[in-house]
Amino acid sequence: MKTNNNLLIITSAFPNNLHEYEWIFIKEQLKFIKKEFDNIYVIRPQYYINSKLDFFNLLPSTWKEKPIRQDYVIDNIYVFFPKISILWFIKNFQIKEFIEKKKIKFDVIHSHFIYPSWEIGNYLKKIYNKPHIITWHWFDVYNLPFRNIFWKYKIKKILKQADVITTVSKSNANKLGLLWFDNIKIIPNWFDEKNFCYIENKNRLKKELNIPLNKKILLTVWNLISIKNQKTLILACKELLKKRKDFICYIIWNWPLKNELQKLINENNLQDYVKLLWQKKTEKVARYMNAADLFVFPSLSESFWVVQIESMACGTPIVATINWWSEEIVTSEDYGVLMKEKNNTVLLANKINKWLEKQWNKKKIINYVKNNFSYKKILSSYIDLYENINYTL
């Protein structure tokens, strides 16, 4: 890596000082990339408008968030949450003023999520004459560019101004092809081998987690939002009860649908079989993954959420829907099984029932994920990206 280089990250999602689990994957990547730079500066703009001014409650809640995030430092990673305007013609200038106030010096810009991060990144590229890398993740690929002509034009313009475009999966790259962009680098997300690894004694783990030893364990981990389709999993558990009663399904995380999902569990008398657990620390999530017999992921749409490869790194196979990304990792029934119908509770119950009985080769699952998605493998792609970008525009 070049010496004396500083990296500037612009992102609309990054854990704050109070809530370490909020969109953690970029932070996890930086923990491994940090040694390649002298300093890494992360700017996560904090949009804010006084809620009292929104008389008719027309603005998104994220625009009315209270400015509670505070800056923090992890080794050579400096994380900032500047409060800025929601107006595009003001926010770019505010970010520039913040950079100059903090005397932040950088050699390359890497923006995550297309809007507004990449718009800010392109603005800074012009002001400071620095190369700009942009990475597509999910919503910014499948939804925003195709909402209407305005967004399609706007995002195509943003992409044309970038020096390098990357994304995390083949399905994302194919979607980007609809915008007539085909020179795209695919750099997958990775898992942390230190935290997500096989723990041999499952019964000891069950005792530690207060799980009955005679129960098969189903697990899913991610935000409780509609697109993750946890409702179908819950109702599939009701169908599964017709075939067996020796299971518990744990759903880990939080967010909007928690009360709604708990109500669904209660209405179907599934309290003993489906349990919502609040978000857990990374180490505890890994222990649940090791204790599980199947990781079930009935999502309606995905890009590259790392929970599946994290589960497989613990030796736990996957039951997932075909959702644009799961099919890129579950490439063999040695690692898991896929289903086309995303809302078919009977089919999902049948799949779970069948695959709970399979004797899985955990070593084969673990080796497959390590060989394809370990940070050691993916990190080299990032190093190559940063080393070969044109630093002298």
Secondary structure, DSSP 4 states (H G I P E B T S, - for coil): --TT-EEEEEES----SS-TTTT-HHHHHHHHHGGGSSEEEEE--EE---GGG-TT--S-GGGG-------EEETTEEEE--EE-SSHHHHHHHHHHHHHHHT---SEEEEESIIIIIHHHHHHHHHHT--EEEEE-SHHHHTGGGS-HHHHHHHHHHHHH-SEEEESSHHHHHHHHTTT----EE----B-TTTS---S-HHHHHHHTT--TT-EEEEEES---GGG-HHHHHHHHHHHTTT---EEEEEE--STTHHHHHHHHHHTT-TTTEEEE----HHHHHHHHHH-SEEEE--S--S--THHHHHHHTT--EEEE--SSHHHH--STTTEEEES-TT-HHHHHHHHHHHTSS---HHHHHHHHHHHHBHHHHHHHHHHHHHHS-S--
